[in-house]
Amino acid sequence: MRLEDMTVVLRPRQPWEAVDLGCAMVRRDFGRLLLLWASTVFPLWAAVCVLLRSAPEWIPLVVWWLKPLYGRVPLYFLSRAAFGVRPGFVETWKAWPRLWLSNFLPALLWRRFSFIRSFAMPAQMLEGLRGSAANRRVKTLAMDGGGSGSSLSYAFSKIELVAWLGLMWGTYELLPESAQPDWNGLYQAFDIENTIPDAFLWWGAACHMIVVSLVEPFYVGAGFALYLNCRTRIEGWDVELAFRRMATRLSGAAAVLIACFAFSGGQAIAQEAEGKDAAKVVKEVLKDPAFEVHKIKTKEWVPEFDAPDLPTVPKLDFLGVIGEVLFWLVIVGLVVWLVIYLVNNRQMFVTRGVSKAPVRAPKVIMGLNITRESLPDDIVAAARAAWAAGDFKEALSLLYRGSLSWLVTRRHVPISDSDTEEDCLVHVLKAGEKTEASYFKQLTGAWVQIAYAVLPVSDEEMKSLCDQWPFVEKGGEA
């Protein structure tokens, strides 16, 4: 590749001007880059989805970790397009395995968390360097453009995160109800496994892949433009290119004229020098302003008295030692406090899921008899009759006892006889049945309101509780 073939103007640019140039290069060939991306990256993502089909929550992390591989094919295309050669699809696709296998392990291990990934990738992939030579080359370039490369990574990471969240927020209403998480249950019980369905996790992973496909090529192009700008500044590519173009414009005839002029001028100077003394000629030449020697005078103050008579300054090295000791004492104290805090609050890190072991059903909870024998055959009808008779507390008590009896005996919710209304509600939310949990939450609020706060419950709310009664056998019996 020759500098004369560059399709972009080489000149020193400001960092973000170079970033804009890289984005313009990607926009110019975005269709081809997207086709190459789909043919190389999508198969890898399909394999990741198949391998992690039972744990879709890990797919975005794996997709993010493999990012150093994605940009190599777009960089290969952009580096050649910058010199006026756009490689074809078949040519680029054939180079794909070699590009991905080059520096494979370093890119995914100790270089994965590099903040100048897109800026350093051209030096590692295009200059053919390996090992320590590549590291020294990247360090040399980073002295001029490393800060801009870090700022570029920071900016694009925020763009990608905002775009991901925005895409999920904008398409959330299109999800079916079965794929939407139970946010209330998640807030109260923090049971991620039972409150977030797999369909929601697959949808989030798909949104992440779409955003990466749209943002990552621009990140690679911006890093490549920063690399070109850094080499232009350090190696003077613009000056070298100007001299090369100037040399190209010089024709053979112009070169002959310059040679003749130089020869005739040299003869004239020699003839003039023959009639003069050599020393005089040298003096006349040195009088030219180009041979003037510039001198700078500086003044330095020197005290007139001896230095030992100056008052001695006391040494304060012990203050540094005391400060260092205090610093480490504070660090050790913080570590000890953190360990003690974690040990005393270890219950916060224990996931309390629904127990799979058989639970012995209690008969009395909070003084309420929940055995099936103590309840009428038709609980809803009995509750309606009690409500019509004006015994509001008895009516809600029948519904609440019947719900607890069903949940304990049929659903096997691990409710104990010492649990309160709030404890019972937490257990039911953890059980994972969305309809029953929503109904029991509404019923608990009404029961606590009339049993403890002695506040009336409206007829509409009571009618809703009776009509929505979910605790029914398949045959219809309560």
Sequence and secondary structure as in RCSB ss.txt:
>XXXX:A:sequence
MRLEDMTVVLRPRQPWEAVDLGCAMVRRDFGRLLLLWASTVFPLWAAVCVLLRSAPEWIPLVVWWLKPLYGRVPL
YFLSRAAFGVRPGFVETWKAWPRLWLSNFLPALLWRRFSFIRSFAMPAQMLEGLRGSAANRRVKTLAMDGGGSGS
SLSYAFSKIELVAWLGLMWGTYELLPESAQPDWNGLYQAFDIENTIPDAFLWWGAACHMIVVSLVEPFYVGAGFA
LYLNCRTRIEGWDVELAFRRMATRLSGAAAVLIACFAFSGGQAIAQEAEGKDAAKVVKEVLKDPAFEVHKIKTKE
WVPEFDAPDLPTVPKLDFLGVIGEVLFWLVIVGLVVWLVIYLVNNRQMFVTRGVSKAPVRAPKVIMGLNITRESL
PDDIVAAARAAWAAGDFKEALSLLYRGSLSWLVTRRHVPISDSDTEEDCLVHVLKAGEKTEASYFKQLTGAWVQI
AYAVLPVSDEEMKSLCDQWPFVEKGGEA
>XXXX:A:secstr
  GGG SS      HHHHHHHHHHHHHHTHHHHHHHHHHHHHHHHHHHHHHTTT GGGHHHHHHHTHHHHTHHHH
HHHHHHTTT    HHHHHHHHHHHHHTTHHHHHTTTTT TTHHHHHHHHHTS   HHHHHHHHHHHHHHHHHHHH
HHHHHHHHHHHHHHHHHHHHHGGGS GGGS  HHHHHHH  HHHHS HHHHHHHHHHHHHHHHHHHHHHHHHHHH
HHHHHHHHHH HHHHHHHHHHHHH  HHHHHHHHHHHHHHHHHHHHHHHTS HHHHHHHHHTSGGG         
   SS GGGS      HHHHHHHHHHHHHHHHHHHHHHHHHHHHTGGGGS      S     SEETTEE  GGGS
 SSHHHHHHHHHHTT HHHHHHHHHHHHHHHHHHTS     TT  HHHHHHHHHHH  HHHHHHHHHHHHHHHHH
HTS     HHHHHHHHHT     TTS  
